[in-house]
Amino acid sequence: QVQLVESGGGLVQAGGSLRLSCAASGSIFSINAMGWYRQAPGKQRELVAAITSLGSTHYEDSVKGRSTISRENAMVYLLMNSLKPEDTAVYYCHAGVSIRPGVIVDYWGQGTQVTVSS
């Protein structure tokens, strides 16, 4: 079993910053890509940012230039600056975990609420 545990969400004023953290643990052979998704009420879950095992990153257009994704060992972080009310959502950590050579399974965290007040 593999668990992803997020932390760092909360209530912040527009223009503020938050740093989300996610820790992966359990029966992990290796971790491939890790990322952050978000889901706002009434909307589909969308990718916010992702980082490969080699450190290549990808950002959704609306967060480019004001967000930084990073990882270290089995941790992944998302620093978000200049937050806007439209960033309000539940943020989910994702990891593509190789549980043994050649077998990759997608895992998700339980989600952490980010609320940006105007």
N, C-alpha and C positions, 0 to 999 in steps of 0.2 A: 504494500500500500504506500501511496505517496500523498502527502498533504501539502497544501499551499495555504499559508496564513498571512493575510494582509493586515496592515496597520497604517495609521497616519491620516485617515480621513477625518472630516469634521466640518465645522461651520467657519467660513472665512468671508471677510468682506471683499467686494470687488476690488481688484488691483492687488490683492494679497497673494501669498504663496503657500503651497503645501508640498510636503514630501511624502509620497506613499512608499511603503516598503512591503516586500513580500518574501517570505522565507519558505523554501522548499525543503521537505524532509521525508525520510522513509527509504524505501527500497529503490534507490537511484543508482543506475549504472553510469549514466551521464545525462546532461541536460542539453538539449538543442536550443531552439529559439525560446525566448521568454518575452512576455509582453503584457500590456495593459489594455483592457477593453473597458467600455463604459456603456451603460444603458440608462437613458432618461425615461421618465414615465411616458408611456404611449409610443415609444420609439424602439427601433431594433438595436440590438447590441452592436457596437461599432468598435473597430480597432482604433486605439489612440496612439500607441507607439509600440514598437517591437525591437528586439535586439537579438542578433544571432550569437552562436557560441564563439564566433570570431570577432564579435564586437561591431558588426555592421548594424546600422540603425535605420528605422523607417518611422516617419511621423505622419499622422493624419494632418491634412492641410490646415485645419483650424487651430492646431496647437503648435505648428512649426514656428520656430523662433522664440517660443516662450516656454518650451518644455524640454527636459533632458532625461533620457532613459539611460540607466547604467546598470551593470551587474557585477557581482563579485561572488565567486564560488556559487553557492545555491541561493543567493539573494538577488533580487531585482528591485530597482528603485525608479520612481518617477517624480522628478521635481517639476512642479508646475508654477510658473510665475504669471503675473498680470492676469490673474483669474477673472473670469467673466461669469455673469449669471447663467449663461448658456453652457457653462462647464458643469453645472449641477447634474449629478447622476450618481448611480452606484458604479463604482470602479472595481473591475475584476482582474485579478492576476491570472495569467495563463502560462503554462510551460509545456513544451513538448519533451517528454521524459523518455529516455531509453531505459527500460527496466531490465533489459539484457541485450546483448548484441543483436541488432537487426529488428528489435521490437520497440516501437515508439508509441507511446500513449499520450493523449492530451489530458491534462489535468487543469482544474479551475479552483480558484479560491472561493471563499464564501461571499466575497464582496464587501466593500467598505463605502459608506455614504460620504459623498462630497457635496456640500451645499454652499453656494456662493451667493451672498446677499448683495443687493444693489444699494 
